[in-house]
């Protein structure tokens, strides 16, 4: 995977007294791809996904990335695992 894009990542770190998330921002190397797909949530609801991204930086559901001037919320994270069980990277569905 060619991680040739530097993308700002906003990671949820904690919550404030109003239970609102507080984020920290860092730039990560990633590959952002526009790709429409239908995904099914744990509730059974179907929603449209408009992009995916690949990175070697650990990401979590609910984190945000900025690409092409738009903020994207990471809905699902799939780790890419080697045969020996080590994680080589992550796929984020946005």
VENQUISUL-V143366 format. One record per residue. PSI is psi in degrees with one decimal (none if undefined). BURIAL is + if it has 16 or more other C-alpha atoms within 10 Angstrom, else -. Layout:
psi = [PSI,PSI]
burial = [BURIAL,BURIAL]
This chain:
psi = [130.8,109.3,76.0,14.3,137.0,116.8,131.3,129.1,126.6,110.9,136.1,125.3,-40.6,-172.8,153.8,-172.7,-16.3,11.4,27.5,141.0,145.0,133.6,150.7,146.6,137.4,155.9,137.0,157.0,127.9,175.0,121.0,130.0,124.8,121.6,116.2,138.9,157.2,127.2,153.0,125.6,168.8,-25.3,-8.5,-9.9,140.2,130.8,160.5,130.9,138.0,-9.5,162.3,160.8,149.3,141.2,161.2,-7.4,136.9,126.5,160.3,157.0,135.9,-17.5,162.7,145.4,154.7,124.8,134.7,36.5,9.2,140.5,130.4,136.1,131.9,117.0,-40.4,150.8,128.2,117.5,143.2,119.2,133.3,168.1,-26.6,2.2,-5.0,148.0,126.8,-16.9,-176.2,145.4,123.4,131.8,126.7,none]
burial = [-,-,-,-,-,-,+,+,+,+,+,+,-,-,-,-,-,-,-,-,-,-,-,-,-,-,-,+,+,+,+,+,-,-,-,-,-,-,-,-,-,-,-,-,-,-,-,-,+,-,+,+,+,+,+,+,-,-,+,+,+,+,+,+,+,-,-,-,-,-,-,+,+,+,+,+,+,-,+,+,-,-,-,-,-,-,-,-,+,+,+,+,+,+]
